Amino acid sequence: MQTDTEAITITGTAQREAWQRRVLPPVEVVVPGVHSVPVVFPENPMRYTLSYVLLDGDECVVVDPGFDSDEGHRQLLSALADLDVGPREITGIVATHFHTDHLGMAARLAHGSGAWIALGDNERRNISAFEDAHDESALDRARMRIWGVPEERVAEAAMSPQGLLDMRLLADADRRLGDADTLSVAGRNWRIMETPGHTPGHICLWDDEGELVLTGDHILPRISPNVSLEIRGDTDPLRHNIESLQRIAGNDHYEACPAHEYRFRGVGGRARVLEAHIAERSREVLEVLDQGASTVHDVARQLTWSRGWESLGQLQFRLALSESAAHIRYLATSGIHAGVPGLVATK
Ligand SMILES: [Zn+2]
């Protein structure tokens, strides 16, 4: 986790202040027709998702409705009520990516309103890739063993059948958005930019007239979004993430509206900082590999972790492994290192 904010200008000052005071930020008008609504993300250090409500006449599109909880649902509906929008009047939902803190509440909102749901063109829902959660979980445990995870921690690292089944609760998209698309809503034309990395089908939405960009989790002002080699996911996510960071550079005067933390200007500067962090981490991974680390687990345990390797459990343990794996794959596909079992240059 990085906390480098020098390259940006924070514009969401009330949001930042709320972040520091550990309270929910206020609902705010970003520009007329674009409202920022915090939706709680329970028991998670991110604390909340910033949903964006795009409003114009009869149209109401919610971007990243957030994690599905009763409290979050109440927060979103109450913000909509203050804007004179009833739960049935939501016309569309866009998730910048399929993670539960973005797409999670879409199913519930769509159920009550009949709103369409859109995801990026290349976003795959993992559930569509497997038939049986028990088989899939067994396959994942086998992979964790190949990654060198000690037997007593394999179950902790692997996706559980229940975790996989829970993904079935996520909404299906009835609309897909890619680079060629523009989403016209709230009197604005939102240009879609595919930004794979954090997930294979992550998208950002640009409003060139209003000089805004909804960055999802691709660019956050304070932390480095996790980039992981995931089950049936992108085979070289780090490479794609670096390309996506280069892609979003420019337009530093636009206001960036991220899905967590607070608004800021300077996406390009922030992208360069994130890229530098990745390069630094890759060097560290290479060093550990050169010293003889021979599995993903072996690499991960020798890297520096802000909270310490020993304290990483459950999901954090899994993410540490899959982040290390993404770096090893990247070094392998770059021809810099031969890789380790389960992670060589060939796909
Ligand atoms: Zn998120």
Boltz pocket constraint, residues with backbone or C-beta under 6 A from the ligand:
constraints:
  - pocket:
      binder: B
      contacts: [[A, 99], [A, 101], [A, 102], [A, 217], [A, 259], [A, 260]]
      max_distance: 6.0
